[in-house]
């Protein structure tokens, strides 16, 4: 028989600990975000559709992005047991200098459109976390402005080789003069991808005020207040070149870019240079042999060629082909710290986050970017502990299996392992 008693008020008080109310609305909503998907949900609620869709969307049917994210979900981890890892070391050395975490912030264009703090929030959060920040050629904060926001941290610059080559050369010299230590020479944009969400939304800078735009903005007055009471939104590094937004975008894409352009930029740039947008093994080997400092396996977040290769799937073969001493980074599809751990285990020296950073920015400005980094940090540390590894250097391919979902039809049926 169960023994019953009159409830003891003192015992009830021990069981019922009421959470202290949080009156700061921003802190309350950011504290409620436990994952990057949670930040995405908040960002969608707080940002006008055209700006949110520019961040969230990809090219054409958005298959490349969907597949890239699915590839990380199709991972099976293999933990070791009885290997205590009460303290984990998440630091890495990348391109000759340290990073406190195995990821940095990727270059993003139009960033102040998403939330008015833009690149300043990203650079400041990166500085506080001890990780690199990358400024895009199409950024909305100048090279010098990012340096001011992150004066002692690691700043990287992403370069488009423009039709007017002198514009690109001058940007390279400015980034070098400002002390940026790494150049991301981007090669996957000979022409702009077909980003259908943007076309359907009539996306432009400045935003065009249609009836639909106004209706969508009514429940988001804070965004419009920020937009209308802060400096003009423009491509900060290109503001002196003249021309409309469309003309600048067209000038930034050039189908004639070649190894000759890479040679010229290397002569100008004094720091490390990595090639961003590599999508096959052969190019990876060729670039290593050409003497660059590293590559980024990337399909531009799925925003260029739809049905492009999945960078995470390419990683093991590329690592084998280029050897252990060549820097290989990965982006596209990262939404969880476990994705980063899996990439490192399969041979990535470093990873880059784009949308995950922007979801945090839209959700809460600088504090939202800090929250993005903290979420990923927590997920990385927890995954490492559960795997039984105390440092990133202990991660090995044996910790990860990439489960089969997309298999080339040319592969013999007998070679396909169904999991």
Buried (B, 14 or more C-beta within 10 A) or exposed (E): EEEEEEEEEEEEEEEEEEEEEEEEEBEEBBEEBEBBEBBBBBBBEBBBBBBBBBBBBBBBEBBBBBBBBBBBEBBEBEEEEEEEBEEBBBEBEBBEEEBBBBBBBBBBBBBBBBBBBBBBBBBBBBBBBBBBBBBBBBBBBBBBBBBBBBEEBBBBBBBBBBBEBEBBBBBBEBBBEBBBBBBBBBBBBEEBBBBBBBEEBEBEBEBEEEEEBEEBBEEBEEBBEBBEEEEEBBBBBBEEBEEEBEEBBBBBBBEEBEEEBBEBBBEBBEBBBBBBBBBBBEBBBBBBEEEBBBBBBBBBBBBBBBEBBBBBBBBBBBBEBBEEEBBBBBBBBBBBBBBBBBBBBBBBBBBBBBBBBBBBBBBBBBBBBBBBBBBBBEBBBBBBBBBBBBBBEBBBBEBBBBBEEEEEEEEEEEEEEEE
